[in-house]
């Protein structure tokens, strides 16, 4: 990948560096991220063990910050003991948000009532600790919005990760305090709905992410994703908004620093 234009360091706002896909070469992955001018990486937990690993990586690498929580796929694991442990883990100074939580009605790997209960419990953790929340929403748009409104989930701001909804929903979510994050699917040829949202919402509410090792952007689709590849999402966003890569890098990184309360240097 060759990027000629100088730009401010990018922030990959959603990565799973603790995934087994990186077990054999994480130091090299981190070196490539640095070479690609990725200044910060938000490492997201999806159950208790991976949340612990995210915190460990955030202490190992200065540019990494952690988010701790339980994914809707694993909602059935969120018992009282895990909730108590998440409270303790989330107090670590390297933890910048709670998540990823939310609803996934596409795979339904946990019963829907259990998903809803786990979502609400994690909203409570975020509220009590004054941290933003990172939300996964797949095929559950209206219920996610209803819970957000009822529980005031955006009181400390939050992120709708890998956004897949339509424009009116994005506008409602932004009113509730949420930022809208785009990943590799923004670069896919069939992403008309996502492209419309990314083209029209205000730039001061947009984040970029990889969701690595998943959702590799074009032109690398089919290969393992990693933080260095967030540049392709930034380039696509710059094209859609008729902005320079430098402008997109500056604004999306500023947005990430705002929502996650990160240092801007």
C-alpha positions in Angstrom: 0.0 0.0 0.0 1.3 3.4 -1.0 -0.1 6.6 0.5 1.6 9.7 -0.8 -0.3 12.3 1.1 0.9 13.3 4.6 -1.8 12.9 7.3 -2.3 12.9 11.0 -2.1 9.6 12.8 -5.3 7.5 12.3 -7.2 5.8 15.1 -8.5 2.3 14.6 -11.5 2.6 16.9 -12.4 -1.1 17.0 -9.9 -4.0 16.8 -9.6 -7.5 18.3 -5.8 -7.7 18.7 -6.3 -10.5 21.3 -7.9 -12.8 18.6 -6.1 -16.0 17.9 -5.6 -14.9 14.3 -2.8 -12.6 15.7 -1.3 -15.2 18.1 1.8 -15.8 16.0 2.7 -12.4 14.7 1.2 -9.6 16.9 4.5 -7.7 17.2 4.8 -7.5 13.4 1.1 -6.5 13.2 1.9 -3.6 15.6 5.0 -2.6 13.6 2.9 -2.5 10.4 0.3 -0.3 12.1 3.0 2.1 13.2 4.5 2.2 9.7 1.0 2.9 8.3 0.7 5.9 10.7 -1.9 4.3 13.0 -1.5 6.3 16.2 -3.9 4.6 18.5 -5.8 1.3 18.5 -8.9 0.5 20.6 -8.8 -3.2 21.5 -12.3 -4.5 22.2 -13.3 -7.4 24.5 -16.2 -9.7 23.6 -16.3 -11.8 26.7 -14.6 -11.6 30.1 -11.4 -13.5 29.2 -10.8 -11.4 26.0 -11.6 -8.3 28.0 -8.8 -9.2 30.4 -6.5 -9.8 27.4 -7.5 -6.4 26.0 -6.4 -4.7 29.2 -3.2 -6.6 29.2 -2.4 -5.5 25.7 -3.2 -1.9 26.6 -0.6 -2.1 29.3 1.9 -3.8 26.9 1.5 -1.3 24.0 1.4 2.4 24.7 -0.8 3.0 21.6 -3.4 0.5 22.6 -6.5 1.2 24.8 -9.0 -1.4 26.0 -12.8 -1.7 26.0 -14.3 -4.4 28.2 -17.6 -6.2 27.9 -19.6 -9.1 26.7 -20.7 -9.5 23.0 -24.4 -10.4 22.4 -23.1 -13.8 21.1 -21.8 -14.5 24.6 -24.6 -12.8 26.5 -25.5 -16.1 28.2 -22.1 -16.0 30.0 -22.9 -12.7 31.8 -23.8 -13.8 35.3 -23.5 -11.9 38.5 -19.9 -13.0 39.0 -18.8 -11.8 35.6 -20.7 -8.5 36.1 -18.8 -7.9 39.3 -15.5 -8.8 37.6 -16.2 -6.4 34.7 -16.9 -3.6 37.2 -13.4 -4.2 38.7 -11.7 -4.6 35.3 -13.3 -1.4 33.9 -11.8 0.7 36.6 -8.4 0.1 35.1 -7.1 3.5 33.7 -6.4 1.9 30.3 -10.1 1.0 29.9 -11.9 3.7 27.9 -15.3 2.2 27.3 -17.7 -0.7 28.0 -18.5 -3.2 25.2 -18.9 -4.5 22.8 -22.5 -5.1 23.8 -25.8 -4.9 22.1 -28.0 -7.2 20.1 -27.4 -9.7 17.3 -30.5 -11.1 15.8 -28.7 -12.5 12.7 -26.9 -15.4 14.4 -28.9 -15.6 17.6 -26.1 -17.3 19.5 -27.6 -16.3 22.8 -31.4 -16.2 23.4 -32.8 -12.8 22.6 -34.2 -12.1 26.1 -30.7 -12.9 27.5 -29.1 -10.6 24.9 -31.4 -7.8 26.0 -30.7 -8.4 29.7 -27.0 -8.4 29.1 -27.2 -5.2 27.0 -29.0 -3.4 29.8 -26.6 -4.6 32.5 -23.6 -3.3 30.6 -25.4 0.1 30.0 -25.6 0.2 33.8 -21.9 -0.5 34.2 -21.0 2.3 31.7 -23.4 4.7 33.5 -22.0 4.0 36.9 -18.4 4.3 35.8 -19.0 7.4 33.6 -17.7 5.6 30.5 -19.0 5.5 26.9 -20.4 2.3 25.5 -19.6 0.5 22.3 -22.6 -1.2 20.6 -22.9 -4.1 18.2 -26.2 -4.1 16.3 -27.0 -6.6 13.7 -30.6 -7.1 12.4 -31.9 -5.5 15.6 -32.0 -1.8 14.8 -35.3 -0.8 16.3 -34.8 -2.8 19.5 -31.3 -1.4 20.0 -32.6 2.2 19.5 -35.5 1.5 21.9 -33.2 0.2 24.6 -30.8 3.1 24.1 -33.6 5.6 24.6 -35.2 3.8 27.5 -31.9 3.3 29.4 -30.3 6.6 28.3 -27.3 4.6 27.1 -25.7 7.6 25.4 -25.5 9.7 28.6 -21.7 9.3 28.5 -21.6 9.1 24.7 -21.1 5.9 22.7 -20.2 4.3 19.4 -22.3 2.3 17.0 -19.6 0.0 15.7 -19.5 -1.1 12.1 -22.7 0.7 11.3 -25.1 -1.1 9.0 -28.4 0.8 9.5 -30.0 3.4 7.4 -29.7 7.2 7.5 -32.7 8.1 9.6 -31.6 5.6 12.3 -28.1 7.1 12.3 -29.6 10.6 12.8 -31.6 9.3 15.8 -28.6 7.6 17.3 -26.5 10.8 17.0 -29.3 12.7 18.9 -28.8 10.1 21.7 -25.1 10.9 22.0 -23.6 8.3 19.6 -20.8 8.4 17.1 -21.2 6.3 13.9 -18.2 4.0 13.1 -17.5 2.6 9.6 -15.3 -0.4 8.8 -14.3 -2.4 5.7 -17.8 -2.9 4.4 -17.8 0.8 3.5 -15.4 -0.1 0.7 -17.6 -3.0 -0.7 -19.4 -2.6 -4.0 -22.9 -3.5 -2.6 -22.7 -1.1 0.4 -25.1 1.5 -1.0 -26.9 2.1 2.3 -23.7 2.4 4.3 -22.2 4.7 1.7 -25.3 6.9 1.9 -24.9 7.3 5.7 -21.2 7.9 5.5 -21.7 10.5 2.8 -24.4 12.5 4.6 -24.0 12.5 8.4 -21.8 15.2 10.0 -18.1 14.5 9.9 -17.8 15.4 13.6 -19.7 12.2 14.5 -17.8 9.7 12.3 -15.2 7.1 13.4 -13.3 4.6 11.4 -12.3 1.0 12.4 -11.1 -2.3 11.1 -13.0 -4.8 13.4 -9.9 -6.9 12.7 -9.2 -9.7 12.0 -12.6 -9.5 10.3 -14.2 -7.4 7.5 -11.0 -6.7 5.5 -11.6 -3.7 3.2 -11.1 -3.7 -0.6 -8.7 -4.3 -2.2 -7.5 -6.8 0.4 -10.8 -8.6 0.9 -10.2 -12.3 1.6 -7.1 -11.7 3.6 -6.8 -11.3 7.4 -7.6 -7.8 8.5 -5.3 -5.7 10.7 -5.1 -2.2 12.1 -2.8 -0.9 9.2 -5.7 -1.5 6.8 -7.9 1.2 8.4 -6.2 3.5 6.0 -8.4 2.0 3.2 -11.6 3.0 5.1 -10.2 6.5 5.6 -9.4 6.8 1.9 -13.0 5.7 1.0 -14.5 8.2 3.4 -12.3 10.9 1.9 -13.5 10.0 -1.6 -17.1 10.0 -0.5 -16.9 13.3 1.3 -14.6 15.0 -1.3 -12.1 15.7 1.4 -8.3 15.1 1.6 -7.1 12.1 3.5 -5.4 14.5 5.9 -8.8 16.2 6.7 -10.4 12.8 7.3 -7.5 11.6 9.4 -7.6 14.8 11.6 -11.4 14.7 12.1 -11.9 11.0 12.7 -9.0 10.9 15.2 -10.3 14.0 17.0 -13.7 12.3 17.2 -12.2 9.2 18.7 -10.3 11.2 21.2 -13.5 12.9 22.2 -15.7 9.9 22.7 -13.0 7.7 24.4 -11.4 10.6 26.3 -8.0 10.0 24.8 -5.0 12.3 24.8 -4.7 14.0 21.4 -0.9 13.8 21.2 
